[in-house]
Structures are given as C-alpha cells and as structure tokens.
Amino acid sequence: MLTTLIYRSRVSPETGQGNVHKLVQHALDKNKANSITGILLFDGTEFFQVLEGEEAIVNALFNRIATDQRHSSVVLLMQDYSAYRRFQDTGMRLFDVSSHTEESIIEDILNLSHFKGSYLQDDRIMRLTRKFIGGIGLHITSPEFNPSSWYLESRENFEISSWPAPVPEQPCQFALQPIIDALTGKVSSYEALIRSPSGGSPFEMFQSIPADRLYLFDIETKFYAFKLAKQLLKHNEKLSVNLLPGVLYSIPGAVNILIQQISDSGLRPEQIIVEVTETEAIINQDVFHQALKELRVAGIGLAIDDFGAGFSGLALLTKFQPDKIKIDRALIEQIHLSGVKQAIVRSIAQCCDELGITLVAEGVELMEEWYWLESTGIHLFQGFLFSRPSLNDTGIIRWPLMR
Ligand SMILES: Cc1cc2nc3c(=O)[nH]c(=O)nc-3n(C[C@H](O)[C@H](O)[C@H](O)COP(=O)(O)O)c2cc1C
C-alpha cells in the first residue's frame, strides 16, 4: 500500500548546514534504491519531511530516522494512504526555507509534482507544508525542551513492595493513588481505586458481581473508600471516587446515600470529588443531571473521567461543566511523539482554560510525556511515573527535580 508520512524534528546543535547537504545526498541514493520519494524542508532549526513509498519500507525508514542523532524531538504529524505519489521522480529534494519566499518555495514544490492542479494545492499535505513554511501550526516545544535535564526523587524508597494487608471481611479493598501538582510538590487529591477482597484487580472484583447488583455494589462499597480516607488523609486532603453514571439514575436517593456515607465516615463533603465516566449511554439523562446538581449543592466536587474515550467527551461536557476533567490515558501515551495527540490535547487545554476547568493528565508513565504536558500548561498528573496505586495506603511519590 502506498503511504505518505510527514514528521517534524529539531536539528541537533552539532549538525551543521554542510552535514544537512551530505545527509540529503546519502538519503537520495538510498531512496532511489528503495523507491522512496519526497521532500525535506529545513528552516535552520527544524526539519519537515514528506516521505512517500510502500508502507513497510516507509515505516522502517521512519524508525531509523526517529533515532538518528542528527536531530531530536521527532514528532509524527500524519500518515495517510493514497492512490498516487505527489513527488513521483523526486528521491529527496531539500528546500532551504529561510532563504526563499513562501510563494517561491510552494511554486517549486508544486512544479516537482505531476499533479499541479488545484487538487494538490488543496490537499492536507500541502496545507501542512504551507504551515511549516509560514512558521505557524504544530510547533515543537521550545528549544529548551529537554526532559533529560530533570530527574525524579522520592523521600522514601520508591521500590518498596510491602503494603498493608487487605482488611479482613470486607467485600472489596481500595488502593490510593495521588494526583499531584508536579512542580509545586503538592498532592491535589488521592483517587480510590477498587480492588478485590484479596487486593486483586478491578476486573477480578467486578467479575464476581452479578450484572443486576452492579450499581448497588458500586454505591455501597464507597463507604469503605471513605473510611480508608478518614484513616489516612489529613484534614484538608481530598479523595476522588469513581461512580458509574447508572448509580445516579437507577438507585433511588443515591445522592443522599453518598452524603450519609461521607458523614458516617467522618469526612466533609468538600473533601470528596465524584468522578463520572460515560462508559455506557446514559439512559435517563434528566435524573442523571438532577443528581449531579444535588451533588454540587451538597458541596461535593465533580470530575469527568477518561475524557476523550468512548462516550466520555464533548457531548457530556456541553451538558455539565465539572470542576475537573481527566484526559484519558490513551491520549497521553507517547504524546511527545504524536502531532495528532498534541493537537487534540492542546485544544482540550484551551477549552478547559476558557471554561475555568482544571485539567488532569492520567496514565503518565514517561518523563517525556510529563515534560510535554507541563510545557503545554497542564499541571496535575496521575500515573506510574510519580506514584503507583497502593493498597490501603497513600503510597510513595517521586517528585521531578531539575539537575
Ligand atoms: C532529517 C533527516 C532526514 C533523513 N531522511 C532520510 C531519507 O529520506 N532516506 C534515508 O535513507 N535516510 C534518511 N535519513 C538518514 C537515516 O536516519 C539513516 O541514517 C539512514 O537511513 C541510514 O543509512 P545507512 O543504512 O546507509 O547507514 C535522514 C536523517 C535525518 C536526520
């Protein structure tokens, strides 16, 4: 299958202009042998390359290019499939963007192609090319972008593996995982994650619950999370709990049950954040939204969980605006390498900023992911990079420090 791949990257300080020409000469010979065609734009700081060819060959080449030391911050902008090549006879042509006008470069690029008509002018590849030449669009983070100048440090042994034992005769257990403000060194809240009676996974836990008891089980077990939080959290610390939306519209008086549980455990409603995720279509919208209002009136915080996954997205946000939105981990994974994820998360961040909603990135596992998110203006994080969920405990946190 014929594929077109586009990426951007930043030239390494030791790669001089002469080396760029040498690189292109070598690439030209190799590309001819591999039936790869395309263009390479260079503005003195960043590269923008279009590669066309057989999918397996282009992917193998991109994997080599991505680890080439002559540049860094390689971000994939698009990969698409098409019936024809745009640059049929061009093994690899270098364009020096800094010393020519935008229009003359575009004209040269269009002249390289057999498809000079409006079709090529209007397509996505040309639009991205124009954006690069015009110096706008999907920028890589600032030249100071350097996650390796940071390291992680914990006040206790992070690798410690002995946690408190499961509480006997409880229908479930809870593990706590902190949501942290990485640069100020503060814990924003702890999320209570359900575990089986022996401390096993949520899957193991829910497997043993019949479908018709699920909502009742979900709400009844919240009490154990509140009890644990009362034991472990300080007076001003907050606890996030997950709630299936079905609980709010299927169980009569669900909000009052929660308020009673919070009070019985000795916590205050202001310490609790209820995270809802729309894992299934919400059948009774009116009752659901009425319950959300009642939670707010009781002083309980609200968050949309897994934002950007399944049903949990823009439609839910138009109906209610929570205090917090947690971006789904699928959007966070390898975000430093994906132009598509970067564009989506940047627009979510802008939307939340305009609406005064706090954004949390969950599932952060790599220093590069954290650094990209932090540079984009997201400050709250949850993930293995900083702290693992700890059974019946608040766990140990690793904080990022500058070298
Ligand atoms: C910005 C940039 C663009 C590159 N473009 C190509 C290319 O189009 N084709 C290619 O074979 N190598 C290209 N390379 C070089 C590859 O990363 C890699 O060094 C090369 O494919 C390995 O060649 P070799 O097997 O002859 O050592 C590029 C490198 C950089 C930094």
The ligand as an ORCA input file, in Angstrom:
! r2SCAN-3c Opt
* xyz 0 1
  C      16.252     14.947      8.945
  C      16.700     13.624      8.401
  C      16.144     13.118      7.220
  C      16.545     11.881      6.704
  N      15.979     11.409      5.555
  C      16.358     10.202      5.061
  C      15.784      9.680      3.873
  O      14.935     10.290      3.240
  N      16.214      8.464      3.450
  C      17.175      7.742      4.100
  O      17.520      6.651      3.660
  N      17.735      8.220      5.232
  C      17.365      9.430      5.720
  N      17.951      9.909      6.863
  C      19.035      9.146      7.466
  C      18.541      7.997      8.311
  O      18.232      8.464      9.600
  C      19.609      6.909      8.452
  O      20.794      7.496      8.925
  C      19.903      6.247      7.132
  O      18.730      5.780      6.533
  C      20.835      5.035      7.390
  O      21.563      4.833      6.238
  P      22.689      3.679      6.179
  O      21.933      2.395      6.382
  O      23.293      3.802      4.814
  O      23.657      3.992      7.275
  C      17.539     11.136      7.384
  C      18.077     11.637      8.570
  C      17.675     12.860      9.084
  C      18.278     13.383     10.360
*
